[in-house]
Amino acid sequence: MERPVDKLTGLISGAVIYPEMEALIARGSEFAVVFIDIDGLYAINRGFGREAGDDVFRLIAGHIGDIFGDPSLAFRDARDEFVIVMPGGGKEDAFIKAERLRVLVCEERLGHTSADGIPLTQSISAGVSSFPDDGVRPDDVCRRAESAMIRAKKNGRNAVCLAREEKLIPKTSHYTRAQLEKLSVISGKLNAGESALLREALDDLLKKYDVNDL
């Protein structure tokens, strides 16, 4: 089946990230996942114009193809992020390639200038995880890579971070008894763990409110 393609970058549409990962898991294949986000994209579009922002997307997509290549799968996610899935690749190898990508993106000059004559510079932040080390489901592996990417942004941006062990906080610290009772009912009906459902809800909240725009 032909994969849907993002028109701007030529990469695979992010709509099929999970099915592609599920297919790899079904075949018993290990893989690494890299989440990539453009640093300050809103500021780039505002200060240099949408065309400059689009050029940055195309720049990153081109370097992704050069560095990762087959059999890696490169996606442009709907949230203006890039996701790379490396079948058979380990976390360390993915980290090295993501770091090469980061350096190349930083060094490139696209020729755009702001109204004040300031030249455009760009950078990326990235997070790396792997299956099965960082999760046995696609959403868990992606969440760990995205969390590492967010950590890279919080630590000053223009960096690549590896997924690390998460510290879980007891849910009784933040929820009412009524909320936990309803959660238990939903968990039973969906045959899903309560912690997984809470993480899913938090992920939806983080997607709704982009930390870069707050």
N, C-alpha and C positions, 0 to 999 in steps of 0.2 A: 504494500500500500504506500502511495506517495505521501511524504510528510508535508504538512502545511508550512509555508515559508513566510517569514516576516519581510515585507516589501522594502523597508528601509535598509536593513543590514544584510539580507540574503540568508540569514541564519534560520534555523528551525523555529517555528512558533512555540512559545512557551506553553501553549495549551496541551501539548503532548508530552511534557516532561515526565509526569508520573507514569503514564502507560509505557513509555520507553524504559523507565527504571524497573517497572514491574516485570517487563519482558526479560530484562537481564537477570533479575532475581529468580524468575521461573527457570532460566537456563543454568542457574547455579553459578553465575558469574560475579566475581567481586568487582567493585568499581569505586572510583573516587568522584567526588562532586565539588565543583568550585562555583561559588556565588561571587559575582562581581558587580559593583555599583560605581557609577561615575560620581566623583566627588564634586559637590556644588553644582549639579546640573541646572538647578533652578537659577542660580546666579549667572551661569554661562548663558542661558537663554535670555535672561533679562538684560545682561550687560553687553552681550555680543550678538544677540539675535538668534532666532530659531534655526537658521541655516548653519550657524556655527555649532549649535548643539547637535544637529543632524550629522555634521561632518565628524564630530567626536565619536558618535555612535559607529559610523562607517569605519573610522580609523581603528577603533577597538576591535570591531568585527574582523577586519582584515588581518590584524596581528593575531587574533585568536586562531584563525585558519592556518596561519603560518607556523605558529608555535605548537598548537595541539594536534591538528591534522587527524587523519583516520587512525584508528576507528572511533576517536572521540566524537561525541555529539554536542554541538554548540547551539544553544537556544537564546533567543531574546524573550525574556519574560514580559508579561503584560505590565508589570510595575517598573518598567524601564531598567530592569536588571538583566545581566547576562548569567546564564547557567551553563556550565560545562560538565558533561558526564563522561568519564574516562573508563571504559570497560577494561578490566584487567589491570588498571593502574592503581598504584598505591598512593597513600596520602603524601608521602615524602616527594614522590615524582610530581604529583599534581602541584605541590607547594613550589617546587623549583620552577616549573613552567609558569605558574601564576606570577612568581616574582620576576621572571624574564619579561612577561607581558607588562607588568607594572612599570618596569624600567623603560621599556620601549615607548609606552604611552606617554610617560613623563618627558622623554627626550624629543618627541615629535613636535614640530611647529607647523600649524595649519594656515598661518598667515592672516588670521582674523585679528582685528583691533577694536577696542571699545571707542565710544565717542570721545573719550579723553586721550586716545592714542595709546592705551595700554594693550600690549600684545596678549593674545589668549594663551594661557597655559592650562593643561589639564592633567588630572591624575585619577587613579582608581583605588578603591579599597576592595579587598577580597577575603573570603573565608573558605577553608577547605575541610571537608569531612570525607568519610569513606564508609562503604558497606562491606562487611557487617560490623566493623569496629564501632561505628557511631550510631548504630540503629539497624533494625531488621525490617523496617518499613520505609517506603520512599519519603513520607512526610517527616519521619524522625531524622533521616539522614540529611534532608534539605534543611530542616530546622536547625540542625547543629552547624551546617555550613553557613547559614544566614546569620546565626548568632555570632559566629566567629567573624563574619564580615562586619557586623554592627560593632563588635569590639574593636576592630581595626579602625573604624570611623571615630569611635569615642576616644581612642588613643592618639588622635591627631591626623587621621586619614593618610592616604598614600602609603598603604601598608597591606601586608598579607598575614592573616592569622590562621592557625590551625584550630580545629575544634578541640575542646577540652571537656573534661568531666563536669557535668552540670550538678550544682547543688540544689536539691529540691527543698522547697519550703513547705511545711505541713499546711494543707489547705484549710485546716480548722482555724488558722491564725487570721484569715481574711474573709471568711464567708459565714453567713448566718445559718442556723440550724435548718430553716425552711429551704434555703438554697441548696444545702447539702443533701437534704432528703429528696428534692426534685432531681438533683444530679444523679443520685443513686437509682432512681426510677428510669431515667433516660439511659444510664449505663446498662441497666438490665435489659431494656428493650432493644438497644442497639448492639448488645453483646460486645461492648467496648469498655476499656478501663477508664475509671474516673479521671485519673491524671492525664491520660491522652486527650480526653474531651476538654479538660481545662486548658491544656496547652494549645489545642485547636482554637478555642475561643480567644485566647490571648494572641495567637498568631493573626486571627482575623482583625483584632483591634489594632495591632501593629501595622497591618496592611492598610487599614482605613486611614490611620494618621501617620504619614511619612515623617519620621524623626528629623529628616533634613529640612522640612518646611516649618518646623515648630520653633 
